[in-house]
Amino acid sequence: MTNPVYLALDVPQLEPALDLARRVKSHIGGVKLGLEFFCAHGHHGVHEVTRLGLPIFLDLKLHDIPNTVAAAMQAIHVLEPAIVTVHGSGGRAMMEDAKAAAANGTKVVAVTMLTSLDDRDLERTGVSGSAHDQVLRIADLARTAGLDGVVCSGHEVGAVHDLWKNGFHVVPGLRPAGTSMGDQKRAVTPQAARDAGASVLVIGRPISRAEDPVAAARAIGATL
């Protein structure tokens, strides 16, 4: 992959989203479309972004019984996504069925733990151990289920890479040095994540909300 940066295009209006993607397309490697975008614009919106000629990462975080997740995966074949997410906490059978139902050429990756959560949040939901422990547990389960890789924070990607050296590791919630953390609790810089073994770097607000998104995307690329 020449450019590992995927722009998180999590904005509610389609035309501003397309305009932003057009402006920065020369400085990114792909576009991540999340739940907000998909619920607002559906297949039509994805097709419009696809026309820009960039790989599409559908961050839908599918999480349901195996049969339902498999059916959902089949329903998005027509969109030809490069990457799709499922929640690793859905279990091995769900992940196996998701991968079996995915289109050829689509990487299915498991969300290990949201980057907005920390150890205390885990404890409140009844999960024992640290965030680091939980991420490694889900990563190992995803590997044995036959998925392509996982989504994890920059704090865990090095350990995940050691566990799964040929995996495809997506790191979201990145914040360039000197920028606001926002609602992220376990963020690192894009360079640190890349150096630790990240395959894809998902970056949203540091580009989309910058005064000059092109300059911001270019500056991030220069650190890699």
N, CA and C of each residue as an Amber inpcrd file, in Angstrom:
protein
   672
   0.8440000  -1.1870000   0.0000000   0.0000000   0.0000000   0.0000000
   0.8790000   1.2360000   0.0000000   0.7000000   2.1000000  -0.9920000
   1.5260000   3.2870000  -1.1110000   1.2300000   4.2900000  -0.0140000
  -0.0340000   4.6020000   0.1970000  -0.4290000   5.5630000   1.2180000
  -1.3870000   4.8780000   2.1890000  -0.9970000   4.7150000   3.4650000
  -1.8370000   3.9930000   4.4140000  -2.9520000   4.8340000   5.0240000
  -3.0170000   6.1320000   4.7000000  -3.9970000   7.0120000   5.3320000
  -5.3690000   6.8790000   4.6740000  -6.3660000   6.5260000   5.4790000
  -7.7620000   6.5100000   5.0350000  -8.4890000   7.6450000   5.7440000
  -9.1130000   8.5130000   4.9650000  -9.8700000   9.6170000   5.5310000
 -11.2100000   9.1290000   6.0510000 -11.4930000   9.3920000   7.3340000
 -12.8010000   9.0620000   7.9030000 -13.7850000  10.1470000   7.4860000
 -14.6420000   9.8080000   6.5370000 -15.5640000  10.7800000   5.9620000
 -16.8870000  10.7360000   6.7180000 -16.8080000  10.9740000   8.0120000
 -17.9890000  10.8580000   8.8690000 -18.6840000  12.2140000   8.9970000
 -19.2800000  12.6490000   7.9120000 -20.0290000  13.9070000   7.8860000
 -21.4370000  13.6210000   7.3680000 -22.4480000  14.3530000   7.8590000
 -23.8350000  14.0010000   7.5510000 -24.3240000  14.4120000   6.1670000
 -23.7230000  15.4130000   5.5560000 -24.1990000  15.8630000   4.2430000
 -23.3190000  15.2820000   3.1370000 -23.9490000  14.7970000   2.0780000
 -23.2060000  14.1060000   1.0300000 -22.3120000  15.0320000   0.2220000
 -22.8280000  16.1560000  -0.2530000 -22.0260000  17.0090000  -1.1130000
 -20.7780000  17.5580000  -0.4190000 -20.8810000  18.0650000   0.8220000
 -19.6580000  18.4820000   1.5060000 -18.6690000  17.3350000   1.6890000
 -19.1910000  16.1140000   1.9190000 -18.3090000  14.9640000   2.0620000
 -17.5600000  14.6920000   0.7620000 -18.2820000  14.7210000  -0.3430000
 -17.6490000  14.4900000  -1.6430000 -16.6440000  15.5830000  -1.9540000
 -16.9920000  16.8280000  -1.6310000 -16.0780000  17.9390000  -1.8910000
 -14.7910000  17.7840000  -1.1020000 -14.9030000  17.3990000   0.1680000
 -13.7130000  17.1880000   0.9970000 -12.8470000  16.0790000   0.4230000
 -13.4770000  14.9620000   0.0470000 -12.7190000  13.8330000  -0.4970000
 -12.0160000  14.2160000  -1.7960000 -12.6830000  14.9780000  -2.6380000
 -12.0540000  15.4230000  -3.8900000 -10.8250000  16.2860000  -3.6190000
 -10.9240000  17.1440000  -2.6160000  -9.8340000  18.0710000  -2.3170000
  -8.5850000  17.3470000  -1.8350000  -8.7680000  16.2850000  -1.0360000
  -7.6040000  15.6410000  -0.4130000  -7.2290000  14.3180000  -1.0630000
  -7.9110000  13.9110000  -2.1160000  -7.7220000  12.5620000  -2.6690000
  -6.2850000  12.2620000  -3.0760000  -5.5360000  13.2700000  -3.4490000
  -4.1470000  13.0410000  -3.8450000  -3.2290000  12.7860000  -2.6580000
  -3.7350000  12.9970000  -1.4510000  -2.9030000  12.8830000  -0.2570000
  -3.3800000  11.7820000   0.6880000  -4.3200000  10.9480000   0.2430000
  -4.8200000   9.8380000   1.0580000  -4.8200000   8.5560000   0.2310000
  -4.9280000   7.4300000   0.9320000  -4.9260000   6.1490000   0.2360000
  -6.2830000   5.5290000   0.0810000  -7.2990000   6.0780000   0.7930000
  -8.6440000   5.5260000   0.7240000  -9.5890000   6.3500000   1.5740000
 -10.8530000   5.9190000   1.5980000 -11.8900000   6.6300000   2.3440000
 -12.6140000   5.6470000   3.2560000 -12.7690000   6.0450000   4.5150000
 -13.5460000   5.2390000   5.4640000 -14.9310000   5.8430000   5.6060000
 -15.9460000   5.0190000   5.3680000 -17.3360000   5.4440000   5.5120000
 -17.9410000   4.6910000   6.6860000 -18.3550000   5.4230000   7.7000000
 -18.8520000   4.8090000   8.9120000 -20.3600000   4.7360000   8.9880000
 -20.8400000   4.4340000  10.1680000 -22.2660000   4.2080000  10.3770000
 -23.0920000   5.4550000  10.0900000 -22.5990000   6.6280000  10.5090000
 -23.3410000   7.8640000  10.2760000 -23.5440000   8.0970000   8.7870000
 -22.4680000   7.9460000   8.0140000 -22.5550000   8.1600000   6.5710000
 -23.4880000   7.1360000   5.9340000 -23.3420000   5.8640000   6.3130000
 -24.1240000   4.8120000   5.6710000 -25.6040000   4.9400000   5.9920000
 -25.9210000   5.3050000   7.2230000 -27.3350000   5.4710000   7.5850000
 -27.9470000   6.6720000   6.8760000 -27.1610000   7.7000000   6.6410000
 -27.6790000   8.9080000   5.9960000 -27.7980000   8.7570000   4.4870000
 -26.8660000   8.0340000   3.8650000 -26.7870000   8.0450000   2.4040000
 -26.8580000   6.6720000   1.7410000 -26.7150000   5.5970000   2.5140000
 -26.8900000   4.2500000   1.9930000 -25.9990000   3.8970000   0.8220000
 -26.4980000   2.9750000  -0.0090000 -25.7250000   2.5110000  -1.1610000
 -25.4270000   3.6580000  -2.1310000 -26.3780000   4.5560000  -2.2930000
 -26.1700000   5.6790000  -3.2220000 -24.9430000   6.4920000  -2.8190000
 -24.8400000   6.8090000  -1.5420000 -23.7020000   7.5890000  -1.0790000
 -22.3860000   6.8750000  -1.2860000 -22.3730000   5.5790000  -1.0130000
 -21.1440000   4.8050000  -1.2170000 -20.7530000   4.8080000  -2.6950000
 -21.7230000   4.6130000  -3.5790000 -21.4320000   4.6410000  -5.0150000
 -20.8500000   5.9920000  -5.4350000 -21.3830000   7.0740000  -4.8800000
 -20.8800000   8.4040000  -5.2310000 -19.4300000   8.5750000  -4.8010000
 -19.0890000   8.1000000  -3.6240000 -17.7030000   8.1930000  -3.1610000
 -16.7960000   7.2850000  -3.9880000 -17.2980000   6.1180000  -4.3540000
 -16.5160000   5.1760000  -5.1620000 -16.0880000   5.7960000  -6.4850000
 -16.9120000   6.6760000  -7.0250000 -16.5860000   7.3270000  -8.3000000
 -15.3200000   8.1640000  -8.2240000 -14.8530000   8.4680000  -7.0240000
 -13.6120000   9.2340000  -6.8740000 -12.3840000   8.3790000  -7.1690000
 -12.5640000   7.0680000  -7.2300000 -11.4580000   6.1840000  -7.5930000
 -10.5750000   5.7480000  -6.4390000 -11.0690000   5.9110000  -5.2030000
 -10.3020000   5.5080000  -4.0370000 -10.9040000   4.2480000  -3.4080000
 -10.0800000   3.3940000  -2.7890000 -10.6160000   2.2220000  -2.0860000
 -11.5730000   2.6580000  -0.9730000 -12.6140000   1.8640000  -0.7590000
 -13.6270000   2.1820000   0.2400000 -13.5320000   1.2150000   1.4240000
 -13.4870000   1.7880000   2.6050000 -13.5000000   1.0350000   3.8480000
 -14.8630000   1.2690000   4.4880000 -15.7290000   0.2330000   4.4850000
 -17.0460000   0.3260000   5.1050000 -16.9420000  -0.0880000   6.5730000
 -16.9560000   0.8990000   7.4340000 -16.7990000   0.6580000   8.8620000
 -18.1800000   0.5150000   9.4960000 -18.8350000  -0.6080000   9.2240000
 -20.2020000  -0.8280000   9.6860000 -20.2750000  -1.5310000  11.0340000
 -19.1720000  -2.1090000  11.4610000 -19.1010000  -2.7930000  12.7610000
 -20.2850000  -3.7520000  12.9480000 -20.4670000  -4.6360000  11.9920000
 -21.5800000  -5.5820000  12.0400000 -21.4800000  -6.4650000  13.2870000
 -22.6110000  -6.6410000  13.9710000 -22.6260000  -7.4130000  15.2160000
 -24.0360000  -7.9490000  15.4250000 -24.2180000  -9.2260000  15.1270000
 -25.5360000  -9.8530000  15.2560000 -25.3150000 -11.3600000  15.2120000
 -26.4010000 -12.1340000  15.1180000 -26.2300000 -13.5730000  15.0030000
 -25.5450000 -13.8800000  13.6720000 -24.8330000 -15.0130000  13.5840000
 -24.0490000 -15.3030000  12.3840000 -24.8280000 -15.1940000  11.0790000
 -26.0440000 -15.7330000  11.0360000 -26.8190000 -15.7240000   9.7990000
 -27.1350000 -14.2980000   9.3410000 -27.4700000 -13.4280000  10.2830000
 -27.8030000 -12.0430000   9.9400000 -26.5820000 -11.2900000   9.4360000
 -25.4660000 -11.4910000  10.0830000 -24.2390000 -10.8110000   9.6520000
 -23.8230000 -11.3050000   8.2700000 -23.9440000 -12.5920000   8.0150000
 -23.6170000 -13.1300000   6.6990000 -24.5170000 -12.5340000   5.6230000
 -25.8010000 -12.4070000   5.9270000 -26.7390000 -11.8220000   4.9610000
 -26.4160000 -10.3550000   4.6960000 -26.0480000  -9.6290000   5.7420000
 -25.6660000  -8.2260000   5.5720000 -24.4130000  -8.1100000   4.7210000
 -23.4630000  -9.0020000   4.9390000 -22.2280000  -8.9870000   4.1530000
 -22.5280000  -9.2420000   2.6740000 -23.4330000 -10.1610000   2.3990000
 -23.8090000 -10.4330000   1.0120000 -24.5160000  -9.2330000   0.3820000
 -25.2730000  -8.5010000   1.1880000 -26.0280000  -7.3580000   0.6730000
 -25.1330000  -6.2120000   0.2250000 -23.8850000  -6.1870000   0.7140000
 -22.9860000  -5.1000000   0.3130000 -21.9590000  -5.5370000  -0.7370000
 -22.1190000  -6.7430000  -1.2850000 -21.2180000  -7.1800000  -2.3580000
 -21.1610000  -6.1510000  -3.4820000 -22.3340000  -5.6170000  -3.8480000
 -22.4290000  -4.7080000  -4.9800000 -21.6050000  -3.4430000  -4.7640000
 -21.3090000  -3.1100000  -3.5170000 -20.5420000  -1.8990000  -3.2170000
 -19.0350000  -2.1070000  -3.3770000 -18.6090000  -3.3530000  -3.4460000
 -17.2030000  -3.7170000  -3.6550000 -16.2600000  -3.0240000  -2.6730000
 -16.5410000  -3.1060000  -1.3720000 -15.6470000  -2.4630000  -0.4030000
 -14.3050000  -3.1690000  -0.3160000 -13.2690000  -2.3990000  -0.0670000
 -11.9420000  -2.9850000   0.1320000 -11.8250000  -3.6030000   1.5200000
 -12.4980000  -2.9690000   2.4980000 -12.4310000  -3.4060000   3.8960000
 -13.8200000  -3.2710000   4.5120000 -14.2020000  -4.2390000   5.3430000
 -15.4460000  -4.1640000   6.1060000 -15.1470000  -4.5950000   7.5410000
 -15.7870000  -3.9290000   8.5130000 -15.5870000  -4.3040000   9.9100000
 -16.7660000  -5.0720000  10.4830000 -16.4360000  -6.0060000  11.3760000
 -17.4140000  -6.6720000  12.2270000 -16.8920000  -6.5470000  13.6570000
 -17.7790000  -6.6950000  14.6370000 -17.3410000  -6.6570000  16.0320000
 -16.8270000  -8.0280000  16.4350000 -15.5680000  -8.0720000  16.8840000
 -14.9910000  -9.3400000  17.3090000 -15.7260000  -9.9630000  18.4800000
 -16.3780000  -9.1460000  19.2860000 -17.1230000  -9.6640000  20.4370000
 -18.3710000 -10.4430000  20.0280000 -18.6660000 -10.4470000  18.7150000
 -19.7790000 -11.2560000  18.2170000 -19.4820000 -12.7350000  18.2230000
 -18.2210000 -13.0970000  18.4110000 -17.8610000 -14.5030000  18.5320000
 -17.2860000 -15.1240000  17.2710000 -16.6880000 -16.2900000  17.4680000
 -15.9930000 -16.9540000  16.3670000 -16.9270000 -17.3520000  15.2280000
 -18.0810000 -17.9350000  15.5450000 -19.0000000 -18.3800000  14.4950000
 -19.4650000 -17.2010000  13.6380000 -19.7630000 -16.0770000  14.2860000
 -20.1880000 -14.9110000  13.5300000 -19.0840000 -14.4330000  12.5920000
 -17.8480000 -14.4100000  13.0930000 -16.7330000 -13.9540000  12.2570000
 -16.4640000 -14.9150000  11.1060000 -16.5550000 -16.2050000  11.3720000
 -16.3580000 -17.1910000  10.3060000 -17.3960000 -17.0110000   9.2000000
 -18.6510000 -16.8170000   9.5850000 -19.7100000 -16.6510000   8.5860000
 -19.5720000 -15.3380000   7.8360000 -19.1180000 -14.2900000   8.5400000
 -18.9070000 -13.0040000   7.8840000 -17.8420000 -13.1130000   6.8050000
 -16.7570000 -13.7780000   7.1090000 -15.6770000 -13.9360000   6.1250000
 -16.1300000 -14.8000000   4.9650000 -16.8530000 -15.8710000   5.2550000
 -17.3250000 -16.7620000   4.1950000 -18.2820000 -16.0460000   3.2450000
 -19.0320000 -15.0840000   3.7680000 -20.0330000 -14.3840000   2.9550000
 -19.4820000 -13.1560000   2.2530000 -18.2880000 -12.7250000   2.6110000
 -17.7250000 -11.5080000   2.0310000 -17.3540000 -11.7220000   0.5630000
 -17.3720000 -10.6350000  -0.2000000 -16.9960000 -10.7030000  -1.6070000
 -15.5030000 -10.9790000  -1.7460000 -15.1260000 -11.6100000  -2.8470000
 -13.7100000 -11.8220000  -3.1190000 -13.0030000 -10.4720000  -3.1860000
 -11.8640000 -10.3920000  -2.5120000 -11.1150000  -9.1460000  -2.5240000
 -11.4490000  -8.2040000  -1.3870000 -12.4920000  -8.5130000  -0.6180000
 -12.8460000  -7.6820000   0.5330000 -12.1790000  -8.2260000   1.7890000
 -11.4440000  -7.3780000   2.4760000 -10.8410000  -7.7690000   3.7400000
 -11.8640000  -7.5630000   4.8630000 -12.0420000  -8.5890000   5.6740000
 -12.9390000  -8.5000000   6.8250000 -12.0700000  -8.4060000   8.0740000
 -12.2620000  -7.3300000   8.8230000 -11.4450000  -7.1120000  10.0200000
 -12.3500000  -6.9490000  11.2350000 -11.8750000  -7.4320000  12.3720000
 -12.6660000  -7.4140000  13.6050000 -12.2980000  -6.2280000  14.4740000
 -13.3050000  -5.5070000  14.9170000 -13.0950000  -4.4570000  15.9070000
 -12.8170000  -5.1380000  17.2400000 -11.6690000  -4.8360000  17.8330000
 -11.3020000  -5.4630000  19.0980000 -11.9170000  -4.7210000  20.2760000
 -11.6990000  -3.4020000  20.3170000 -12.2200000  -2.5690000  21.3990000
 -12.2330000  -1.1320000  20.9110000 -13.3470000  -0.4550000  21.0910000
 -13.4620000   0.9170000  20.6110000 -12.4180000   1.8070000  21.2780000
 -11.8390000   2.7220000  20.4970000 -10.7920000   3.5900000  21.0390000
 -11.3320000   4.6440000  21.9930000 -12.6490000   4.7460000  22.1090000
 -13.2490000   5.6720000  23.0750000 -13.3820000   5.0440000  24.4550000
 -13.0230000   3.7450000  24.5770000 -13.1410000   3.0270000  25.8470000
 -11.7830000   2.8350000  26.5090000 -11.8080000   2.6770000  27.8290000
 -10.5910000   2.3810000  28.5710000 -10.8590000   1.2450000  29.5530000
  -9.8980000   0.9760000  30.4340000 -10.0220000  -0.1490000  31.3640000
 -11.2640000  -0.0310000  32.2440000 -11.5670000   1.1710000  32.6980000
 -12.7210000   1.3630000  33.5800000 -14.0220000   1.0600000  32.8460000
 -14.0870000   1.4620000  31.5680000 -15.2830000   1.1560000  30.7820000
 -15.4650000  -0.3510000  30.6430000 -14.3660000  -1.0610000  30.4230000
 -14.4440000  -2.5220000  30.3160000 -15.0030000  -3.1290000  31.5990000
 -14.4760000  -2.6720000  32.7250000 -14.9200000  -3.2020000  34.0110000
 -16.4190000  -3.0010000  34.2000000 -16.9070000  -1.8390000  33.7850000
 -18.3300000  -1.5350000  33.9460000 -19.2140000  -2.4330000  33.0910000
 -18.6630000  -2.9900000  32.0200000 -19.4440000  -3.8860000  31.1610000
 -19.2180000  -5.3550000  31.5050000 -18.4740000  -5.5940000  32.5850000
 -18.2970000  -6.9560000  33.0480000 -17.1320000  -7.7030000  32.4320000
 -16.2380000  -6.9890000  31.7440000 -15.0790000  -7.6280000  31.1200000
 -13.8750000  -7.4770000  32.0460000 -13.2650000  -8.5830000  32.4150000
 -12.1170000  -8.5430000  33.3130000 -10.8270000  -8.3050000  32.5510000
  -9.8460000  -7.7720000  33.2550000  -8.5560000  -7.5250000  32.6300000
  -8.4740000  -6.1460000  32.0190000  -7.3230000  -5.8460000  31.4520000
  -7.0620000  -4.5300000  30.8830000  -7.5210000  -4.4540000  29.4290000
  -7.5320000  -3.2280000  28.9020000  -7.8370000  -3.0410000  27.4830000
  -6.8510000  -3.8180000  26.6280000  -5.5990000  -3.7990000  27.0250000
  -4.5610000  -4.5390000  26.2900000  -4.8980000  -6.0250000  26.2320000
  -5.2900000  -6.5930000  27.3710000  -5.6410000  -8.0220000  27.4200000
  -6.8310000  -8.3320000  26.5120000  -7.8510000  -7.4750000  26.5690000
  -9.0540000  -7.6980000  25.7720000  -8.7620000  -7.6340000  24.2820000
  -7.9520000  -6.6630000  23.8780000  -7.6030000  -6.5330000  22.4600000
  -6.8870000  -7.7820000  21.9690000  -5.9510000  -8.2820000  22.7430000
  -5.2170000  -9.4810000  22.3200000  -6.1150000 -10.7110000  22.2810000
  -7.0580000 -10.8060000  23.2200000  -8.0020000 -11.9330000  23.2020000
  -8.8310000 -11.9230000  21.9160000  -9.3760000 -10.7560000  21.5790000
 -10.2100000 -10.6620000  20.3760000  -9.3710000 -10.8500000  19.1170000
  -8.1540000 -10.3170000  19.1150000  -7.2810000 -10.4780000  17.9420000
  -6.9770000 -11.9520000  17.6930000  -6.6930000 -12.6910000  18.7440000
  -6.3990000 -14.1130000  18.5780000  -7.6260000 -14.8710000  18.1120000
  -8.8000000 -14.4910000  18.6130000 -10.0420000 -15.1280000  18.1670000
 -10.3120000 -14.8340000  16.6970000 -10.0730000 -13.5910000  16.2760000
 -10.2700000 -13.2200000  14.8700000  -9.3160000 -13.9910000  13.9620000
  -8.0940000 -14.1560000  14.4270000  -7.1030000 -14.9030000  13.6400000
  -7.5380000 -16.3480000  13.4480000  -7.9950000 -16.9830000  14.5290000
  -8.4150000 -18.3790000  14.4130000  -9.7130000 -18.5210000  13.6280000
 -10.5090000 -17.4470000  13.5550000 -11.7600000 -17.4720000  12.7890000
 -11.5220000 -17.2590000  11.2960000 -10.2890000 -16.9530000  10.9180000
  -9.9740000 -16.8020000   9.5040000 -10.1590000 -15.4100000   8.9410000
 -10.3250000 -14.4060000   9.8210000 -10.4450000 -13.0400000   9.3210000
  -9.1020000 -12.5370000   8.7890000  -9.1420000 -11.3880000   8.1560000
  -7.9280000 -10.8210000   7.5670000  -7.1070000 -10.0180000   8.5650000
  -7.7740000  -9.4870000   9.5910000  -7.0610000  -8.6730000  10.5600000
  -8.0130000  -8.0840000  11.5720000  -7.5610000  -7.0300000  12.2350000
  -8.3450000  -6.4160000  13.2970000  -8.2380000  -4.8980000  13.2440000
  -9.1300000  -4.2720000  13.9910000  -9.0480000  -2.8470000  14.2810000
  -8.6640000  -2.7200000  15.7430000  -7.6220000  -1.9530000  16.0200000
  -7.2000000  -1.7480000  17.4010000  -6.5580000  -0.3720000  17.5260000
  -6.3720000   0.0770000  18.7520000  -5.7500000   1.3820000  18.9420000
  -4.2380000   1.2870000  18.7360000  -3.6240000   2.4480000  18.6100000
  -2.1790000   2.4910000  18.4460000  -1.4260000   1.9740000  19.6460000
  -2.0830000   1.9530000  20.8130000  -1.4240000   1.4460000  22.0140000
  -1.2420000  -0.0620000  21.9500000  -2.1060000  -0.7570000  21.2180000
  -2.0330000  -2.2190000  21.1740000  -1.5060000  -2.7780000  19.8640000
  -1.3690000  -1.9650000  18.8300000  -1.0610000  -2.5240000  17.5100000
   0.2890000  -3.2280000  17.4820000   1.2530000  -2.7580000  18.2570000
   2.5490000  -3.4350000  18.2890000   2.4350000  -4.8550000  18.8130000
   1.6830000  -5.0210000  19.8980000   1.4940000  -6.3580000  20.4730000
   0.6700000  -7.2390000  19.5470000  -0.3390000  -6.6470000  18.8980000
  -1.1500000  -7.4130000  17.9490000  -0.2930000  -7.8510000  16.7670000
   0.5690000  -6.9710000  16.3040000   1.4550000  -7.3180000  15.1870000
   2.3860000  -8.4600000  15.5750000   2.8730000  -8.4540000  16.8020000
   3.7320000  -9.5580000  17.2620000   2.9590000 -10.8710000  17.2900000
   1.6890000 -10.8040000  17.6680000   0.8360000 -11.9990000  17.7290000
   0.4670000 -12.4910000  16.3370000   0.2630000 -11.5630000  15.4050000
  -0.3040000 -11.8760000  14.0830000   0.4720000 -11.0740000  13.0400000
   1.6530000 -11.5420000  12.7270000   2.5790000 -10.7550000  11.9090000
   2.0830000 -10.5160000  10.4930000   1.3270000 -11.4430000   9.9310000
   0.8340000 -11.2600000   8.5650000  -0.5980000 -10.7520000   8.5290000
  -1.1050000 -10.2780000   9.6790000  -2.4540000  -9.7390000   9.7250000
  -2.5320000  -8.3420000   9.1370000  -3.7470000  -7.9230000   8.8740000
  -4.0300000  -6.5920000   8.3260000  -4.5900000  -5.7600000   9.4720000
  -3.7980000  -4.7980000   9.9370000  -4.1110000  -4.1060000  11.1780000
  -4.5020000  -2.6500000  10.9210000  -5.7380000  -2.3250000  11.2830000
  -6.3020000  -0.9910000  11.0800000  -6.2770000  -0.2280000  12.3930000
  -5.7380000   0.9850000  12.3820000  -5.6710000   1.7920000  13.6020000
  -6.4420000   3.0910000  13.4010000  -7.5380000   3.2780000  14.1520000
  -8.3230000   4.5170000  14.0940000  -7.9670000   5.4320000  15.2640000
  -8.7020000   6.5450000  15.3710000  -8.5490000   7.4190000  16.5280000
  -7.1920000   8.0520000  16.6480000  -6.5270000   8.2680000  15.5200000
  -5.1730000   8.8280000  15.5500000  -5.2190000  10.3460000  15.6820000
  -4.2290000  10.8770000  16.3510000  -4.1490000  12.3130000  16.5430000
  -2.7030000  12.7760000  16.3060000  -2.4710000  13.5910000  15.2730000
  -1.1250000  14.1360000  15.0640000  -0.6620000  14.9060000  16.2950000
   0.6360000  14.9910000  16.4880000   1.1920000  15.7020000  17.6450000
   0.6540000  17.1280000  17.7000000   0.2220000  17.5320000  18.9060000
  -0.2350000  18.8980000  19.0970000  -1.7040000  19.1340000  18.8300000
  -2.4670000  18.0860000  18.4770000  -3.8980000  18.2530000  18.2140000
  -4.7160000  17.7260000  19.3790000  -5.9910000  18.1190000  19.4300000
  -6.8780000  17.7340000  20.5180000  -7.2080000  16.2480000  20.4660000
  -7.3040000  15.6190000  21.6470000  -7.6600000  14.2050000  21.7230000
  -9.1480000  13.9900000  21.4800000  -9.9960000  15.0210000  21.7080000
 -11.4360000  14.8560000  21.5250000 -11.9740000  13.7640000  22.4270000
 -12.7710000  12.8230000  21.8580000 -13.3510000  11.7490000  22.6680000
 -12.5100000  10.4770000  22.6640000 -11.2700000  10.5760000  22.1610000
 -10.4120000   9.4030000  22.1130000  -9.6230000   9.2700000  23.4170000
  -9.5770000   8.0570000  23.9630000  -8.8700000   7.8210000  25.2200000
  -7.5560000   7.0790000  25.0250000  -7.3800000   6.4150000  23.8760000
  -6.1820000   5.6100000  23.6700000  -5.5760000   5.9240000  22.3090000
  -5.4020000   7.2080000  22.0130000  -4.9020000   7.6180000  20.7090000
  -3.3820000   7.7960000  20.7270000  -2.7720000   7.6040000  19.5590000
  -1.3500000   7.8830000  19.3620000  -1.2130000   8.6560000  18.0520000
   0.0110000   9.0290000  17.6990000   0.2260000   9.7370000  16.4440000
   0.2230000   8.7540000  15.2740000  -0.0760000   9.2350000  14.0570000
  -0.0380000   8.3480000  12.8930000   1.3310000   7.6900000  12.7070000
   2.3990000   8.4350000  12.9190000   3.7310000   7.8670000  12.7360000
   4.0030000   6.7410000  13.7270000   3.6010000   6.9380000  14.9900000
   3.8230000   5.8980000  15.9980000   3.0610000   4.6260000  15.6530000
   1.8180000   4.7770000  15.1680000   1.0160000   3.6090000  14.7960000
   1.6300000   2.8820000  13.6110000   2.0720000   3.6230000  12.6320000
   2.6850000   3.0250000  11.4460000   3.9630000   2.2750000  11.8180000
   4.7830000   2.8960000  12.6540000   6.0370000   2.2730000  13.0700000
   5.7910000   0.9930000  13.8650000   4.6480000   0.9210000  14.5570000
   4.3430000  -0.2480000  15.3840000   3.7300000  -1.3960000  14.5870000
   3.4050000  -1.1590000  13.3140000   2.8960000  -2.2480000  12.4830000
   1.5240000  -2.0500000  11.8860000   0.9660000  -0.8360000  11.9580000
  -0.3530000  -0.5860000  11.3780000  -0.3150000  -0.6970000   9.8560000
  -1.3340000  -1.3370000   9.2940000  -1.4720000  -1.4310000   7.8370000
  -2.2250000  -0.2360000   7.2820000  -3.2590000   0.2040000   8.0200000
  -4.0960000   1.3360000   7.6140000  -4.2190000   2.3000000   8.7870000
  -4.1160000   3.5880000   8.4980000  -4.2580000   4.6380000   9.4970000
  -5.5420000   5.4060000   9.1910000  -6.5200000   5.3290000  10.0890000
  -7.7930000   6.0210000   9.8800000  -7.7400000   7.3810000  10.5790000
  -7.8970000   8.4370000   9.8050000  -7.7850000   9.7950000  10.3510000
  -8.9940000  10.6060000   9.8900000  -9.6920000  11.1980000  10.8410000
 -10.8890000  11.9680000  10.5220000 -10.7610000  13.4330000  10.8120000
 -11.1350000  13.8210000  12.0280000 -11.2120000  15.2360000  12.3880000
  -9.9270000  16.0290000  12.1920000  -8.7330000  15.4630000  12.4340000
  -7.5210000  16.2480000  12.1850000  -7.3870000  16.7150000  10.7330000
  -8.0780000  16.0280000   9.8100000  -8.1040000  16.4750000   8.4100000
  -9.4120000  17.1830000   8.1040000 -10.5330000  16.5380000   8.4070000
 -11.8400000  17.0600000   7.9860000 -12.1970000  18.3810000   8.6500000
 -11.7090000  18.6130000   9.8770000 -12.0440000  19.8470000  10.5720000
 -10.8860000  20.8420000  10.6130000  -9.8430000  20.5550000   9.8640000
  -8.7110000  21.4850000   9.8010000  -9.0860000  22.7140000   8.9710000
  -8.4760000  23.8480000   9.2720000  -8.7250000  25.0570000   8.4760000
  -8.3530000  24.8250000   7.0200000  -7.3030000  24.0520000   6.8040000
  -6.8590000  23.7050000   5.4510000  -6.6930000  22.1860000   5.3960000
  -7.7410000  21.4410000   5.0170000  -7.6550000  19.9830000   5.0070000
  -6.5430000  19.4340000   4.1170000  -6.2930000  20.0790000   2.9960000
  -5.2360000  19.6050000   2.0870000  -3.8760000  19.7030000   2.7860000
  -3.6120000  20.8490000   3.3920000  -2.3460000  21.0380000   4.0960000
  -2.2180000  20.0570000   5.2550000  -3.3300000  19.7950000   5.9490000
  -3.3030000  18.8630000   7.0830000  -3.0020000  17.4480000   6.6010000
  -3.6410000  17.0160000   5.5210000  -3.3910000  15.6840000   4.9790000
  -1.9590000  15.5560000   4.4920000  -1.4790000  16.5990000   3.8440000
  -0.0950000  16.5880000   3.3460000   0.8950000  16.5140000   4.4970000
   0.6320000  17.2620000   5.5590000   1.5310000  17.2720000   6.7050000
   1.5800000  15.9140000   7.3860000   0.4210000  15.2570000   7.4950000
   0.3910000  13.9140000   8.1010000   1.1860000  12.9460000   7.2420000
   0.9870000  13.0000000   5.9220000   1.7320000  12.1310000   5.0220000
   3.2290000  12.3270000   5.1370000   3.6500000  13.5580000   5.3860000
   5.0850000  13.8500000   5.4690000   5.7320000  13.2060000   6.6800000
   4.9330000  12.9110000   7.7300000   5.4880000  12.2870000   8.9260000
   5.6880000  10.7920000   8.7520000   5.1120000  10.2380000   7.7000000
   5.1840000   8.7920000   7.4990000   6.3460000   8.3990000   6.6100000
